[in-house]
Amino acid sequence: MNLVEKYYDRLKKALTQSKTEHKEEIDLEPAKKEVKKKERFDSIDTFRGFSIIVMVFTLYGWGTFLYHSAWSGLNLSAFVFPWFVFIMGVSVPISTNSIMIKSKMTRLKIFYKILYRSIKLFVIGFFLVSSYDFKFSDARIFGVLQRIAICYFFVATLELIFWKPIDSIPETNNWKKYFRDFIYGIPHFIFIHLMILVWFLIVYLLPVPGCPTGYFGPGGNEHGSKYYNCTGGATGYIDRVILGYGHLYTELAITKKVYHIDRYEPEGIWGTLPSICLAYYGVIAGRILLFYKDSKKRLIYLSVWALVTFLLFGILCQFDLKNGWLPVNKNMWTYTFTLVTASSSFILQAIFYFFIEYKKLWTGAPFRHVGLNSIFIYICQSIFAYRFPVQWEVDSKHEVKFLMCTWGSFVWIMVAV
């Protein structure tokens, strides 16, 4: 009897222990469910994809309002590249914050990854701008992907150097709570705008042989060919001296036709500085999404920055795209061009965020699919743009060209999907 009682007590104890462990496992379930997933912004991918598709549509050239301006000015096609630079900047603080929190890599190792990705983009861009009759003596060095690579390298490195946990800027009850993102980014802001100050000093004060100081014109046959070799003023002069005339862009169809300019590099060295600034404005938009969890606050801050950049653009160019103090010029990528395209980018990011994340009225498809495969689509489009079944020769009537442009864009959307 004692033996039976002994085994009964052991069995009872084992069953009690099993129930306790099972209860603990059940109690842990709610805790697991409370773990928050990383917030993903589909509006960013959608905006990126939208930019790519507009670029594809404009490259196929339907309607004169899509063509690039001969020199200064603004039209739809001029916005596409800046939108892509901006949205690249938006992703930088979000990805950097995620890597720094979750990864055990040192900042030096992360920097190597940034450098590797930048070099890879630059090399791919160099291959894309190289033609079948390639010669090192007159090969074009810069291009769209090359500039994106440089902009990414600068803003990503800057974000990495000055990164600190978001919680280090605590929410307070005073005025600082309204500027948490800006306070966090003061070192970045100072560095970028000191760079823009240097850009201003050079474009307005650098003496260019045979040209007036602070010249922003196209040169060539403008003003009776008085400033024939002054294309782009200081910006063009720096490219001609450092890169060499043989390494500049030659396919300036409209500019060449209007001003008889043989070569000029629209993605050159000095114009990269305002491009980096535009990428940094994208970083500001990304920080807004990081720092403020309330959707209304995010929309308000994006709208405020859109207004601020637009007003500054208006002041600097006197609301005159071609004849103001600082003309709006994509070829030189003037600071006013950065400001007006930044303003439109803040607005578009707010619109996409409103419909996709805030109201959840749209998933972002099909543009989101393109945005998730943006570099792949860009490369494929660059290689196969005018090959059947993407494009083929049709009548030059506007209606037919419009349908062909639409078809070409549709093909690349389907490839992305």
C-alpha positions in Angstrom: 0.0 0.0 0.0 2.8 2.4 0.8 4.4 1.6 -2.5 1.1 2.4 -4.3 0.8 5.7 -2.5 4.4 6.5 -3.3 3.9 6.1 -7.0 0.6 7.9 -6.8 2.2 10.9 -5.2 4.9 10.9 -7.9 2.3 10.8 -10.7 0.3 13.6 -9.2 3.4 15.7 -8.8 4.4 15.1 -12.4 0.9 16.0 -13.7 0.9 19.2 -11.6 4.3 20.2 -13.0 3.1 19.5 -16.6 0.0 21.7 -16.2 2.1 24.5 -14.7 4.6 24.4 -17.7 1.7 24.3 -20.2 0.0 27.2 -18.5 3.3 29.2 -18.7 3.5 28.4 -22.4 -0.1 29.6 -22.9 0.6 32.8 -20.9 3.6 33.5 -23.2 1.4 33.6 -26.3 0.0 37.1 -25.7 3.5 38.4 -25.2 4.6 36.9 -28.5 1.6 38.6 -30.2 2.5 41.9 -28.7 5.8 42.0 -30.6 5.4 44.8 -33.1 6.3 44.1 -36.7 8.6 46.6 -38.5 6.4 49.2 -40.2 6.8 49.0 -43.9 5.9 52.0 -46.0 4.4 50.8 -49.3 4.0 54.4 -50.3 7.8 54.7 -50.7 7.9 51.7 -53.1 4.8 53.0 -54.9 6.3 56.5 -55.4 9.6 54.9 -56.7 7.7 52.8 -59.1 5.5 55.7 -60.2 8.7 57.7 -61.0 10.1 54.8 -63.1 6.9 54.5 -65.2 6.7 58.2 -65.8 10.3 58.1 -66.9 9.6 55.3 -69.3 6.5 57.1 -70.7 8.4 60.4 -71.2 11.4 58.6 -72.8 9.1 57.3 -75.5 8.4 60.9 -76.3 4.7 61.6 -76.6 3.8 65.3 -76.9 6.1 68.3 -76.7 5.2 69.0 -73.1 7.1 65.8 -72.1 10.4 66.8 -73.8 13.2 68.3 -71.8 13.6 72.1 -72.1 16.3 73.3 -74.5 18.0 74.9 -71.5 16.4 76.6 -68.6 12.7 75.9 -67.8 10.6 73.1 -66.4 8.3 70.4 -67.7 7.1 66.9 -66.7 10.1 65.0 -67.9 12.4 67.2 -65.7 10.7 65.9 -62.5 11.3 62.2 -63.0 15.0 61.9 -62.2 14.7 64.2 -59.1 11.7 62.2 -57.8 13.9 59.1 -58.0 16.8 60.8 -56.1 14.4 62.1 -53.5 12.7 58.7 -52.9 16.2 57.1 -52.6 16.9 59.6 -49.8 13.6 58.7 -48.1 14.7 55.1 -47.7 18.1 56.0 -46.2 17.2 56.9 -42.6 14.6 54.1 -42.4 17.1 51.4 -43.5 20.0 52.9 -41.5 17.9 53.0 -38.3 16.8 49.4 -38.9 20.4 48.1 -39.5 21.9 50.0 -36.6 19.3 48.6 -34.2 19.2 45.0 -35.4 22.6 44.4 -36.8 25.7 43.7 -34.8 28.0 45.1 -37.5 30.3 48.0 -36.7 29.8 51.3 -38.4 32.9 50.6 -40.5 31.5 47.4 -41.9 28.2 49.2 -42.7 30.2 51.9 -44.4 31.9 49.2 -46.6 28.4 48.0 -47.6 27.4 51.6 -48.5 30.7 52.0 -50.5 30.2 48.7 -52.3 26.6 49.4 -53.3 27.6 52.9 -54.5 30.5 51.5 -56.7 28.2 48.8 -58.0 25.6 51.3 -59.1 28.2 53.6 -60.6 29.7 50.7 -62.6 26.3 49.5 -63.9 25.6 53.1 -64.9 28.9 53.4 -66.8 28.1 50.2 -68.7 24.7 51.5 -69.7 26.0 54.8 -71.1 28.7 53.0 -73.1 27.9 52.3 -76.7 29.0 49.5 -79.0 31.7 51.7 -80.5 33.2 52.2 -77.1 36.6 54.0 -76.8 38.3 55.0 -73.6 39.4 58.2 -75.1 35.9 59.6 -75.5 33.8 57.4 -73.2 31.1 59.1 -71.2 31.9 58.8 -67.5 28.8 60.1 -65.7 25.1 59.4 -66.1 21.9 58.9 -64.2 22.9 55.8 -62.2 26.3 57.3 -61.5 24.7 60.4 -60.0 22.3 58.3 -57.9 25.3 56.3 -56.7 27.1 59.4 -55.6 24.1 60.9 -53.9 23.4 57.7 -52.1 27.0 57.4 -50.9 27.0 60.9 -49.4 23.6 60.9 -47.7 23.9 57.3 -46.4 27.4 58.0 -45.1 26.3 61.2 -43.4 23.3 59.4 -41.8 25.7 56.6 -40.6 28.2 59.0 -39.1 25.7 61.0 -37.1 23.3 58.2 -36.3 21.9 57.8 -32.8 18.9 56.1 -31.4 15.7 57.9 -32.0 14.8 57.6 -28.3 17.8 59.9 -27.6 15.6 62.7 -28.7 12.8 62.2 -26.1 9.3 63.5 -26.5 8.9 66.6 -24.3 6.0 68.9 -23.4 7.7 72.0 -24.7 8.2 73.3 -28.2 11.0 70.8 -28.9 8.4 68.0 -29.3 7.3 69.6 -32.6 10.9 69.5 -34.1 12.3 66.2 -32.8 13.3 65.1 -36.4 14.9 68.5 -37.1 16.8 68.6 -33.8 18.1 65.1 -34.6 19.3 66.1 -38.0 21.0 69.5 -37.2 24.5 68.2 -38.0 23.3 66.8 -41.3 21.4 70.0 -42.1 24.4 72.2 -41.4 26.8 70.1 -43.5 24.5 69.9 -46.5 23.7 73.6 -46.6 27.4 74.6 -46.1 27.9 72.5 -49.2 25.2 74.4 -51.0 26.9 77.7 -49.9 30.1 76.5 -51.5 28.1 75.7 -54.7 26.7 79.2 -54.8 30.1 80.8 -54.3 31.6 78.8 -57.1 28.8 79.3 -59.7 28.7 83.0 -59.0 32.4 83.9 -58.4 34.6 81.4 -60.3 36.3 83.2 -63.2 35.7 81.3 -66.4 38.0 82.3 -69.4 36.1 84.3 -72.0 32.8 84.2 -70.0 31.0 86.6 -67.7 31.1 85.6 -64.0 27.9 84.0 -62.8 26.8 82.9 -66.3 24.0 80.4 -66.4 23.3 80.4 -70.2 23.7 77.7 -72.8 26.5 79.3 -74.7 26.5 78.2 -78.4 24.7 80.6 -80.7 22.9 82.4 -77.8 23.3 86.2 -78.0 24.8 85.9 -81.5 27.5 83.3 -80.3 29.0 85.9 -78.0 29.6 83.3 -75.3 29.9 80.3 -77.6 32.3 78.3 -75.3 30.6 79.3 -72.0 27.9 76.5 -71.9 26.8 76.1 -68.3 29.1 78.8 -66.9 31.3 77.6 -64.0 29.4 74.2 -63.9 30.3 73.4 -67.5 33.8 74.7 -67.1 34.6 72.4 -64.2 33.4 69.4 -66.2 35.5 70.4 -69.2 38.6 70.9 -67.1 38.4 67.8 -64.9 36.6 65.3 -67.1 37.9 66.5 -70.4 35.8 67.6 -73.4 35.9 64.2 -75.0 34.2 62.6 -72.0 31.1 64.8 -72.0 27.6 63.8 -73.1 26.9 64.2 -76.8 23.2 63.3 -77.3 21.7 66.7 -76.5 19.1 66.5 -79.1 17.0 69.6 -78.4 19.8 71.7 -76.9 22.1 70.9 -79.8 19.3 71.7 -82.3 18.5 75.1 -80.7 21.9 76.3 -79.5 24.3 74.3 -81.7 26.0 72.8 -78.6 28.2 69.8 -79.4 28.9 68.4 -75.9 27.8 69.1 -72.3 27.5 66.9 -69.3 24.0 67.3 -67.6 25.0 64.8 -64.9 28.5 66.3 -64.3 30.6 67.0 -61.2 29.4 70.4 -59.9 25.7 69.8 -60.5 26.0 66.8 -58.2 26.1 69.0 -55.1 22.5 70.3 -55.4 21.5 66.7 -56.3 22.9 65.5 -53.0 20.9 68.2 -51.3 17.7 66.9 -53.0 18.5 63.4 -51.7 19.0 65.0 -48.2 15.5 66.5 -48.5 14.3 62.9 -49.1 16.1 61.9 -45.9 14.1 64.6 -44.1 10.9 63.0 -45.4 12.1 59.6 -44.2 12.8 61.0 -40.7 9.3 62.4 -40.5 8.0 58.9 -41.1 10.4 57.5 -38.4 9.9 60.1 -35.7 6.1 60.7 -35.8 3.8 57.7 -35.5 0.6 59.7 -35.9 -0.5 59.8 -39.6 -1.9 63.3 -39.4 1.4 64.7 -38.1 3.3 62.9 -40.8 1.1 64.5 -43.5 1.3 67.9 -41.9 5.1 67.9 -41.7 5.4 66.6 -45.3 3.1 69.4 -46.4 5.0 72.1 -44.4 8.3 71.1 -46.0 6.6 71.2 -49.5 5.5 74.7 -48.8 8.9 75.9 -47.4 10.9 74.5 -50.3 8.4 76.0 -52.8 8.5 79.5 -51.2 12.3 79.4 -51.2 12.3 78.3 -54.8 10.0 81.2 -55.7 12.1 83.8 -53.8 15.4 82.7 -55.4 14.1 82.6 -59.0 11.6 85.4 -58.5 8.9 83.0 -59.7 10.5 83.3 -63.2 11.8 80.0 -64.3 14.3 81.4 -66.9 15.1 85.0 -66.0 15.1 85.2 -62.2 18.1 85.6 -59.9 18.8 81.9 -60.1 17.1 80.2 -63.1 15.6 76.7 -62.9 17.8 74.5 -64.9 18.0 70.7 -65.0 21.1 70.6 -67.2 23.1 72.6 -64.5 20.9 71.2 -61.7 20.6 74.6 -60.1 19.5 74.9 -56.4 16.2 76.3 -57.5 15.7 73.2 -59.6 16.4 71.2 -56.4 13.9 73.2 -54.4 11.0 73.0 -56.8 11.4 69.3 -57.5 11.8 68.7 -53.7 8.5 70.5 -53.1 6.7 68.3 -55.7 8.3 65.2 -54.1 7.1 66.1 -50.6 3.6 66.6 -52.0 3.6 63.3 -53.9 5.0 61.4 -50.9 2.2 62.9 -48.8 -0.4 61.9 -51.4 0.8 58.3 -51.7 1.0 58.0 -47.9 -2.5 59.4 -47.5 -4.1 56.8 -49.8 -1.9 53.8 -49.0 -0.9 54.0 -45.3 -3.4 56.4 -43.8 -6.7 55.7 -45.5 -5.7 52.2 -46.8 -7.7 52.8 -50.0 -5.0 51.5 -52.3 -2.2 48.8 -52.1 0.0 50.8 -54.4 -0.2 48.2 -57.2 0.9 48.1 -59.9 3.4 50.9 -59.3 4.6 49.2 -56.0 5.8 46.2 -58.0 7.9 48.4 -60.2 9.3 50.2 -57.2 10.4 46.9 -55.6 12.3 46.1 -58.8 13.3 49.6 -59.8 17.0 49.1 -60.8 16.1 45.9 -62.7 13.4 47.6 -64.6 15.6 50.7 -65.3 18.4 48.5 -66.7 16.1 46.4 -68.8 14.3 49.4 -70.2 17.7 51.0 -71.0 18.7 47.9 -73.0 15.4 46.9 -74.6 13.6 50.2 -74.8 13.1 50.3 -78.6 13.0 46.6 -79.3 9.9 44.6 -80.3 7.5 43.8 -78.5 8.2 46.8 -76.3 8.3 49.4 -79.1 8.1 49.4 -82.9 7.9 52.0 -85.6 4.5 53.7 -86.0 3.0 56.8 -87.5 4.1 60.0 -85.9 0.6 61.1 -85.1 0.0 62.1 -81.5 -2.8 59.6 -80.9 -0.7 56.7 -82.2 2.4 57.8 -80.3 0.4 58.1 -77.1 -0.9 54.5 -77.5 2.7 53.3 -78.2 4.0 55.1 -75.1 1.2 53.6 -73.0 2.0 50.1 -74.4 5.7 50.5 -73.6 4.9 51.5 -70.0 2.4 48.7 -69.7 5.0 46.1 -70.8 7.5 47.1 -68.1 4.7 47.2 -65.4 3.9 43.6 -66.4 7.6 42.6 -66.2 7.8 44.0 -62.7 4.5 42.3 -61.6 
